Amino acid sequence: MSAAESSDKTSANTEAAPNLMRLPPLSLYIHIPWCVRKCPYCDFNSHQQNGELPEDNYIDALLQDLQQDLPYVQGRELSSIFFGGGTPSLFSARSFERLLGAIQQMIPFAANIEITLEANPGTAERQKFADYRKIGINRLSIGIQSFAEKQLQNLGRIHGSDDSCKAIEFAVAAGFDNFNLDIMYGLERQSLDAAMADLQEAISSKPQHISWYQLTIEPNTEFFRYPPPLPKEKLILDMQDSGLALLAANGFERYEVSAFAQKGRQARHNLNYWLFGDYIGIGAGAHGKLSIPSRHWIVRTRKNKQPAHYLAVLDRIENLAHPQSSEQRASFTAEVSAIETKELAIEFMLNALRMPQGFPKAMFEERTGLAFSTVEKRVESLQRKGLLAVSETAVHCTERGMQLLNTVLEEFL
């Protein structure tokens, strides 16, 4: 469903519309909503697998979903694709090969496209990883979380430390020379030494990228209802400082609050998010953000969340006598809403200021359609407080600003 077809679902922008002069890069996010077991800290749209997965039907639905979103492409090529979840590595390489082949028939791929797949070590198989690589997936993101057996049990993970080591081995053997490891700190009763041992083990595995982040308790999770005993704030800060030093000493550059990469190995898909690029989201509960210069709109999209409801749309489409004329009544999209002009600045800053390098002023204007003068006074105020550093062409947080990022962002609300 295009923006033009969804005016009844789109909130009108009552202020002066953004002046979008050009389209940003375009990415594609594909959500696979099933897991073997729901983790107690997870607030993502993931659902425990019960019986055999409807793999073929879900691929069919994803392709119909993307077909409905094609008007958003507006002549662009895909710079990146990200399979997230849930646990995408539950699906076979055969299914992803069919999906990627069909996507490329609809939207051209950039010559250097980055295609990432999230993988759970508990579902890792040597041949499966090799097959993923053969079909064109060129980056893995492996959800290690911890190398400590007890912490993995506390986190409700289905894998053990040996599984993590095997998953990394399988990735390297398959020819993946670009993979990320997810590692958490601030875990239940975790000591500073234990947190650093986890991080050092990850570094020793020689990934090109590490996502290193604090466990946070989110609403609507089991941990929210039954909070585990987490380390005190001072110990958390010690973990953070020690970890930053360890990562830097091993050649990992911090390019976002919790993202660290070897030189030239930043995740291009995530960079597009953080710099307010466009992305189509397909799959159950997937979100998208898209620019429509012809209507002076930037919109967010959300797909039907429950897998059963999402797949039911496919059934309705297949059962329609005249599917083209009835497509609006059988849409995967639950909501399309325009970002109001007054919210564009904070939407941009929420992501761009998470990066230590910040953003060019010209990019703020290009991606939001707003003049930099609309935020200049607030930027200058934060500069006087020592929270932002401003040059003639760019803006970024100071070290203190990164530590007080929420305070910085509140200035733009």
C-alpha positions as CSV (number, residue, x, y, z in Angstrom):
1,M,0.0,0.0,0.0
2,S,1.5,3.3,-1.1
3,A,1.2,6.5,0.8
4,A,-1.1,7.8,-1.8
5,E,-3.4,4.8,-1.3
6,S,-3.4,5.2,2.5
7,S,-4.6,8.7,3.0
8,D,-7.3,7.5,5.4
9,K,-4.6,6.0,7.6
10,T,-2.1,8.8,7.4
11,S,-2.1,11.6,9.9
12,A,-1.9,14.9,8.1
13,N,0.9,17.3,8.9
14,T,-0.7,20.6,9.9
15,E,2.6,22.6,10.0
16,A,4.8,23.8,7.2
17,A,5.8,20.6,5.3
18,P,9.5,19.6,5.1
19,N,11.2,20.6,1.9
20,L,12.7,17.3,0.7
21,M,15.0,18.0,-2.2
22,R,16.4,14.5,-2.7
23,L,15.8,10.9,-1.6
24,P,18.2,9.3,1.0
25,P,19.6,5.8,0.5
26,L,17.2,2.9,0.8
27,S,17.5,-0.3,2.9
28,L,15.3,-3.2,3.5
29,Y,14.5,-4.8,6.8
30,I,12.9,-8.3,6.9
31,H,11.5,-9.6,10.1
32,I,11.4,-13.3,11.0
33,P,9.2,-13.5,14.1
34,W,9.8,-17.0,15.5
35,C,12.2,-18.2,18.2
36,V,12.8,-21.6,19.7
37,R,12.1,-19.9,23.1
38,K,11.3,-16.3,24.2
39,C,14.1,-14.8,26.2
40,P,13.0,-13.2,29.5
41,Y,14.6,-9.8,28.6
42,C,13.4,-9.6,25.0
43,D,10.7,-7.0,24.1
44,F,11.0,-7.6,20.3
45,N,8.2,-9.0,18.2
46,S,9.2,-12.6,18.7
47,H,7.0,-15.7,19.2
48,Q,7.9,-19.1,20.4
49,Q,7.9,-21.8,17.7
50,N,5.2,-24.3,18.1
51,G,5.5,-27.1,15.6
52,E,6.8,-26.8,12.1
53,L,7.3,-23.3,10.9
54,P,5.2,-22.1,7.9
55,E,8.4,-21.2,6.1
56,D,7.2,-21.4,2.5
57,N,4.0,-19.5,3.2
58,Y,5.9,-16.8,5.1
59,I,8.3,-16.3,2.2
60,D,5.2,-15.9,-0.1
61,A,3.8,-13.4,2.3
62,L,7.0,-11.4,2.5
63,L,7.1,-11.1,-1.3
64,Q,3.5,-9.9,-1.5
65,D,4.2,-7.5,1.3
66,L,7.2,-6.0,-0.6
67,Q,5.1,-5.9,-3.8
68,Q,2.6,-3.6,-2.0
69,D,5.5,-1.4,-0.8
70,L,7.2,-1.0,-4.2
71,P,5.8,2.6,-4.7
72,Y,8.1,3.7,-1.9
73,V,11.2,2.6,-3.8
74,Q,11.0,5.6,-6.2
75,G,13.8,4.5,-8.5
76,R,16.4,3.7,-5.9
77,E,18.6,0.6,-5.4
78,L,18.9,-1.3,-2.1
79,S,22.1,-0.5,-0.2
80,S,21.5,-3.1,2.5
81,I,19.2,-5.9,3.6
82,F,18.9,-7.0,7.2
83,F,17.1,-10.2,8.4
84,G,16.2,-9.7,12.0
85,G,14.0,-11.4,14.5
86,G,13.1,-13.5,16.3
87,T,15.6,-16.0,15.0
88,P,16.1,-15.8,11.2
89,S,18.6,-18.7,11.3
90,L,15.6,-21.0,11.9
91,F,14.9,-20.6,8.2
92,S,16.7,-22.6,5.5
93,A,19.1,-21.1,3.0
94,R,16.7,-22.4,0.3
95,S,14.0,-20.1,1.5
96,F,16.3,-17.1,1.7
97,E,17.7,-17.9,-1.8
98,R,14.1,-17.8,-3.2
99,L,13.4,-14.6,-1.3
100,L,16.6,-12.7,-2.3
101,G,16.2,-13.8,-5.9
102,A,12.6,-12.4,-6.1
103,I,13.6,-9.2,-4.3
104,Q,16.3,-8.5,-6.8
105,Q,13.8,-8.9,-9.6
106,M,11.7,-6.1,-7.9
107,I,14.5,-3.7,-6.7
108,P,18.0,-3.5,-8.0
109,F,20.8,-4.3,-5.6
110,A,23.8,-1.9,-5.1
111,A,27.0,-3.5,-6.4
112,N,28.4,-3.6,-2.8
113,I,25.1,-4.5,-1.1
114,E,25.4,-5.6,2.6
115,I,23.1,-8.5,3.4
116,T,23.1,-9.3,7.2
117,L,21.4,-12.2,8.9
118,E,20.9,-12.5,12.7
119,A,21.9,-16.0,14.0
120,N,21.4,-17.7,17.3
121,P,24.3,-20.0,18.3
122,G,21.7,-22.5,19.4
123,T,20.5,-22.9,15.7
124,A,23.9,-22.7,14.1
125,E,24.9,-25.5,11.7
126,R,28.1,-25.8,9.7
127,Q,26.4,-26.6,6.4
128,K,23.6,-24.0,7.0
129,F,26.1,-21.2,7.5
130,A,28.0,-22.4,4.4
131,D,24.8,-22.3,2.4
132,Y,23.9,-18.9,3.7
133,R,27.2,-17.6,2.4
134,K,26.8,-19.3,-1.0
135,I,23.4,-17.6,-1.7
136,G,24.8,-14.1,-1.1
137,I,24.4,-13.3,2.6
138,N,27.7,-11.6,3.4
139,R,27.4,-10.6,7.0
140,L,26.2,-12.4,10.2
141,S,25.2,-11.0,13.5
142,I,25.6,-13.7,16.1
143,G,23.7,-13.3,19.4
144,I,26.3,-14.6,21.9
145,Q,25.3,-12.3,24.9
146,S,27.7,-14.0,27.3
147,F,30.3,-16.8,27.3
148,A,29.5,-17.7,30.9
149,E,27.2,-20.7,31.2
150,K,25.4,-19.4,34.3
151,Q,24.7,-16.1,32.7
152,L,23.3,-17.8,29.6
153,Q,21.0,-19.8,31.8
154,N,19.9,-16.6,33.7
155,L,19.2,-14.9,30.3
156,G,17.1,-17.9,29.2
157,R,19.3,-18.6,26.2
158,I,19.0,-21.9,24.4
159,H,22.7,-22.2,23.7
160,G,25.8,-22.8,25.8
161,S,29.3,-21.4,25.6
162,D,30.5,-24.3,23.4
163,D,27.6,-23.5,21.0
164,S,28.9,-19.9,20.7
165,C,32.4,-21.0,19.9
166,K,31.1,-23.5,17.3
167,A,28.9,-20.8,15.7
168,I,31.9,-18.5,15.3
169,E,33.9,-21.4,13.9
170,F,31.2,-22.2,11.4
171,A,30.9,-18.6,10.3
172,V,34.7,-18.4,9.6
173,A,34.8,-21.8,7.9
174,A,31.9,-20.7,5.7
175,G,33.9,-17.7,4.5
176,F,32.2,-14.9,6.5
177,D,34.9,-12.2,6.8
178,N,32.4,-9.8,8.2
179,F,30.5,-10.8,11.3
180,N,29.2,-9.2,14.5
181,L,29.0,-10.6,18.0
182,D,26.4,-9.3,20.5
183,I,27.7,-9.1,24.0
184,M,25.8,-7.8,27.1
185,Y,27.1,-6.4,30.4
186,G,25.5,-5.5,33.7
187,L,24.1,-9.0,34.0
188,E,22.7,-10.7,37.1
189,R,25.3,-10.3,40.0
190,Q,28.0,-9.8,37.3
191,S,31.4,-8.7,38.6
192,L,33.7,-6.3,36.7
193,D,36.2,-9.1,36.0
194,A,33.4,-11.3,34.7
195,A,32.1,-8.6,32.3
196,M,35.6,-8.0,31.0
197,A,36.3,-11.7,30.6
198,D,33.2,-11.9,28.3
199,L,34.3,-9.0,26.3
200,Q,37.9,-10.3,26.0
201,E,36.6,-13.6,24.8
202,A,34.6,-11.9,22.1
203,I,37.6,-9.8,21.0
204,S,39.7,-13.0,20.9
205,S,37.2,-14.6,18.5
206,K,38.4,-12.0,15.9
207,P,35.0,-10.5,14.8
208,Q,35.0,-7.4,12.7
209,H,32.2,-5.9,14.7
210,I,31.0,-6.0,18.3
211,S,27.7,-4.8,19.6
212,W,28.4,-4.3,23.4
213,Y,25.5,-3.1,25.4
214,Q,24.1,-3.0,28.9
215,L,21.2,-5.3,29.8
216,T,18.2,-3.0,30.3
217,I,14.8,-4.1,31.8
218,E,12.1,-3.3,29.3
219,P,8.3,-3.2,29.9
220,N,6.3,-6.3,28.8
221,T,9.1,-8.7,29.5
222,E,9.5,-11.4,32.1
223,F,12.4,-9.5,33.6
224,F,10.1,-6.5,34.1
225,R,7.7,-8.6,36.1
226,Y,10.4,-10.5,38.0
227,P,13.5,-8.3,38.0
228,P,16.9,-10.1,38.5
229,P,19.4,-8.6,40.9
230,L,21.6,-6.4,38.7
231,P,24.9,-4.7,39.5
232,K,24.8,-1.2,41.2
233,E,25.1,1.9,39.0
234,K,28.7,2.6,40.0
235,L,29.8,-0.9,39.0
236,I,27.9,-0.6,35.7
237,L,29.9,2.6,35.0
238,D,33.1,0.9,35.9
239,M,32.2,-1.9,33.4
240,Q,31.4,0.7,30.7
241,D,34.7,2.6,31.2
242,S,36.8,-0.5,31.3
243,G,35.1,-2.0,28.3
244,L,35.5,1.1,26.2
245,A,39.2,1.1,27.0
246,L,39.6,-2.6,26.1
247,L,37.7,-2.3,22.8
248,A,39.8,0.8,21.8
249,A,43.1,-1.0,22.7
250,N,42.1,-3.8,20.3
251,G,41.3,-1.6,17.4
252,F,37.5,-1.4,17.7
253,E,36.3,2.1,17.0
254,R,33.1,3.3,18.7
255,Y,30.8,4.6,16.0
256,E,27.5,4.5,18.0
257,V,26.7,4.2,21.6
258,S,26.9,0.4,21.6
259,A,28.5,-0.4,18.2
260,F,32.2,-1.0,17.7
261,A,33.9,-1.9,14.5
262,Q,37.3,-2.5,13.1
263,K,38.4,0.1,10.5
264,G,35.9,0.1,7.6
265,R,33.6,-2.5,9.1
266,Q,30.8,-0.4,10.4
267,A,27.4,-1.9,9.7
268,R,26.1,0.0,6.7
269,H,22.5,-1.0,7.4
270,N,22.6,0.5,10.9
271,L,24.4,3.6,9.7
272,N,21.5,4.2,7.3
273,Y,19.1,4.0,10.3
274,W,21.2,6.4,12.4
275,L,21.6,8.9,9.7
276,F,17.8,9.0,9.0
277,G,18.0,7.1,5.8
278,D,15.0,5.3,4.4
279,Y,14.1,1.7,5.0
280,I,11.2,-0.5,3.9
281,G,10.1,-3.0,6.6
282,I,8.4,-6.2,5.7
283,G,7.3,-9.1,7.8
284,A,5.2,-9.4,10.9
285,G,5.5,-6.3,13.0
286,A,8.2,-4.7,10.8
287,H,8.5,-0.9,10.8
288,G,9.7,1.3,8.0
289,K,10.6,5.0,7.6
290,L,10.2,6.5,4.1
291,S,10.5,9.8,2.4
292,I,8.0,11.0,-0.2
293,P,9.3,14.3,-1.7
294,S,6.3,14.7,-4.0
295,R,4.0,15.0,-1.0
296,H,6.5,16.7,1.3
297,W,6.0,13.7,3.7
298,I,8.3,11.5,5.8
299,V,6.2,8.5,7.0
300,R,6.5,5.6,9.3
301,T,4.9,2.3,8.4
302,R,4.0,-0.7,10.6
303,K,3.0,-4.1,9.5
304,N,0.5,-6.5,11.1
305,K,2.2,-7.7,14.3
306,Q,0.9,-11.2,15.0
307,P,2.3,-13.9,12.6
308,A,-1.1,-15.5,12.3
309,H,-2.7,-12.1,11.3
310,Y,0.1,-11.4,9.0
311,L,-0.2,-14.7,7.2
312,A,-4.0,-14.3,7.0
313,V,-3.5,-11.4,4.7
314,L,-1.8,-13.7,2.2
315,D,-4.8,-16.1,2.4
316,R,-7.1,-13.2,1.7
317,I,-5.1,-12.0,-1.3
318,E,-4.9,-15.5,-2.8
319,N,-8.7,-16.0,-2.3
320,L,-9.7,-12.7,-4.0
321,A,-11.3,-13.0,-7.3
322,H,-9.8,-9.7,-8.5
323,P,-6.8,-9.1,-6.2
324,Q,-5.6,-6.0,-8.0
325,S,-8.8,-4.1,-7.5
326,S,-9.1,-5.3,-3.9
327,E,-5.5,-5.0,-2.7
328,Q,-6.4,-2.2,-0.3
329,R,-8.7,-4.5,1.6
330,A,-6.0,-7.1,2.0
331,S,-3.0,-5.2,3.1
332,F,-0.1,-6.2,5.3
333,T,0.2,-2.7,6.5
334,A,-1.4,-1.8,9.9
335,E,-0.5,1.8,9.9
336,V,1.1,4.6,7.9
337,S,1.6,7.9,9.7
338,A,3.4,11.1,8.7
339,I,6.1,12.4,11.0
340,E,4.9,15.9,12.0
341,T,7.3,18.7,11.2
342,K,7.7,19.6,14.9
343,E,8.9,16.0,15.5
344,L,11.4,15.7,12.7
345,A,14.3,17.3,14.6
346,I,14.1,15.0,17.5
347,E,13.6,12.0,15.3
348,F,16.8,12.9,13.5
349,M,18.8,13.7,16.7
350,L,17.6,10.6,18.5
351,N,19.8,8.5,16.2
352,A,22.4,10.9,14.7
353,L,23.7,12.1,18.1
354,R,24.2,8.5,19.3
355,M,27.3,8.5,16.9
356,P,30.4,10.0,18.4
357,Q,31.2,11.5,14.9
358,G,27.8,13.2,14.8
359,F,26.4,14.5,11.5
360,P,27.1,17.1,8.8
361,K,24.7,20.1,9.1
362,A,23.9,19.6,5.4
363,M,22.7,16.1,6.1
364,F,20.3,17.3,8.7
365,E,18.7,19.6,6.1
366,E,18.8,17.0,3.4
367,R,17.2,14.2,5.4
368,T,14.6,16.2,7.4
369,G,13.8,18.8,4.8
370,L,14.3,21.5,7.5
371,A,16.7,24.4,7.6
372,F,19.5,24.0,10.2
373,S,18.4,27.3,11.6
374,T,15.3,25.6,13.1
375,V,17.6,23.9,15.6
376,E,20.5,26.3,15.7
377,K,19.6,28.0,19.0
378,R,19.2,24.7,20.8
379,V,22.5,23.5,19.4
380,E,24.3,26.7,20.5
381,S,22.8,26.3,24.0
382,L,24.1,22.7,24.3
383,Q,27.4,23.9,23.0
384,R,27.7,26.5,25.7
385,K,27.0,23.8,28.3
386,G,29.8,21.7,26.9
387,L,27.6,18.9,25.6
388,L,27.9,19.5,21.9
389,A,30.8,20.4,19.7
390,V,30.0,22.5,16.6
391,S,32.1,23.3,13.6
392,E,31.2,25.3,10.5
393,T,29.9,22.1,8.9
394,A,29.2,19.5,11.5
395,V,27.8,18.7,15.0
396,H,28.7,16.0,17.5
397,C,28.4,15.2,21.2
398,T,31.4,15.9,23.4
399,E,32.6,13.1,25.6
400,R,30.4,14.6,28.4
401,G,27.5,14.9,26.0
402,M,27.7,11.2,25.2
403,Q,27.6,10.5,28.9
404,L,24.5,12.7,29.3
405,L,22.9,11.8,25.9
406,N,19.4,11.8,27.3
407,T,19.9,15.4,28.6
408,V,21.1,16.4,25.1
409,L,18.2,14.8,23.4
410,E,15.6,16.4,25.7
411,E,16.7,19.8,24.4
412,F,15.1,18.9,21.0
413,L,11.7,17.7,22.4
